[in-house]
Amino acid sequence: MRLTLPAALASPARLLPATFIAAIALGTVLLMLPVSVRGTSSADIVTALFTATSAVCVTGLTVVDTGTFWSPFGQLVIMLLILVGGLGITALATLIVLTVAGKLGLRTRLAAARETRTLAIGDVGRVLLRVGVTMLTLQVVVAVVLALRLLVAYDAPAVEALREGIFHAVSASNNAGFSLYGDSLTRFVGDPVIMLVVCAAIIIGGIGFPVLFELARSWRHPRSWSLHTRLTVWATVILLAIGLLMMVVFEWDNPDTLGDLTFSERTLGAIFSAVQPRTAGFNVVPMNELRQESVLGSVVLMFIGGGSAGTAGGVKVTTIAVLLFVVRAEIRGDDDVTVARRRIASTTQRQAVGITTVGILGIGVGAIAIMGTTQIAFGPAVFEAASAFGTVGLSLGFDAELPVLAKLTLVVLMFIGRVGPVAAFSFLALRTTRTRYRYPESRPLVG
């Protein structure tokens, strides 16, 4: 028996939002149950909707403390929503890539398969199975390490160590940023095992599975990497270095963040804080005490995000990389945009421009909506909007006090930021057609 989707959902651009809306609706209902919260009351619909959206969109923004407000059942629901959101976005993104490949001619599909080295033309099941096994393996390894560390170094009861290890492994691997601790991971700022393991899980989960699979096969031979892998790896390394430099320059001597820590704690705190704006959302320093330079730098990093077809958010590093090479070609007067002896297709250039433009407009409109419904200043409003759109989860501490309209604004931004870039890519790619005519050329003044 062959399963077929309704015609309205046949397009990936429609299937992706519909799937996430269904998961968010189910999560909202479950979190509104009295059994989901501690005490005798139940969560109101806005709190449940906000939390469910943040979990499914693997963001990490919260309006209540996850460890004290939600019961063990509620925390289990949140963890399952994170799993669904993380695996769902990756699986659907992979399916979209394969669907797009299916719309191309045979010669182009063969060239794409040869270039990416990861996605077979028709073997959808094998690709998705590899994605699921990889994510499960990563989460199990991280959970075991964290649980053993909590058990041995912090004398946590075995059940609690296992529960907290599993929850934070799922949250970190899916770039969600949810924590069962009221101070996020601040209490572990001097612990190299927990800090570095969580960072590794975030980077691996967010770099993108096509890249991860290729690196697993040929990490010793960088010259054989596809252009996508090269752009993703180098952009990731550069952005992590920029984030680390930002924390060292602006926060190293800030007594309210890293300044009062020991040298080893400062170093670990700086490394950890450099990774988080790449859509993770944990923190080891008070975010509301960051200097303005760090706030602005974090906004830029949150907007860019991580790798495509992974659990990270943002407009993706390859999108920004393509735009930078477009600018370089324009400055040099080149007819083609070339990278590593490869020509970037004009359709890819337009998709990068479209996705980036949507992101800028989304954050701008979201910040205006937050400012219009609260007394929050421009800088913090942009930070909160960028964190929601980039599905990061970092906050300057305003979320719990926001009015309903501002919370709903963040809900919309989280949804658009998580679903929008992938849906926009599939919509633009699948609608790409070759016309048999061209209009006369015109050159309006720009700049």
HELIX and SHEET records of a PDB file:
HELIX    1   1 ALA A    7  LEU A    9  5                                   3    
HELIX    2   2 PRO A   12  LEU A   31  1                                  20    
HELIX    3   3 PRO A   34  SER A   36  5                                   3    
HELIX    4   4 ILE A   45  VAL A   56  1                                  12    
HELIX    5   5 THR A   66  PHE A   69  1                                   4    
HELIX    6   6 PRO A   72  LYS A  103  1                                  32    
HELIX    7   7 LEU A  106  THR A  116  1                                  11    
HELIX    8   8 VAL A  124  ALA A  153  1                                  30    
HELIX    9   9 ALA A  158  SER A  173  1                                  16    
HELIX   10  10 THR A  186  PHE A  188  5                                   3    
HELIX   11  11 PRO A  192  GLY A  206  1                                  15    
HELIX   12  12 PHE A  209  SER A  218  1                                  10    
HELIX   13  13 PRO A  222  SER A  224  5                                   3    
HELIX   14  14 LEU A  227  GLU A  251  1                                  25    
HELIX   15  15 PHE A  263  VAL A  275  1                                  13    
HELIX   16  16 GLN A  276  ARG A  278  5                                   3    
HELIX   17  17 MET A  287  GLU A  289  5                                   3    
HELIX   18  18 GLN A  292  ILE A  304  1                                  13    
HELIX   19  19 VAL A  317  ARG A  332  1                                  16    
HELIX   20  20 SER A  346  THR A  373  1                                  28    
HELIX   21  21 PHE A  378  PHE A  389  1                                  12    
HELIX   22  22 ASP A  399  GLU A  401  5                                   3    
HELIX   23  23 VAL A  404  LEU A  430  1                                  27    
SHEET    1   A 2 THR A 338  VAL A 339  0                                        
SHEET    2   A 2 ARG A 342  ARG A 343 -1                                        
END                                                                             
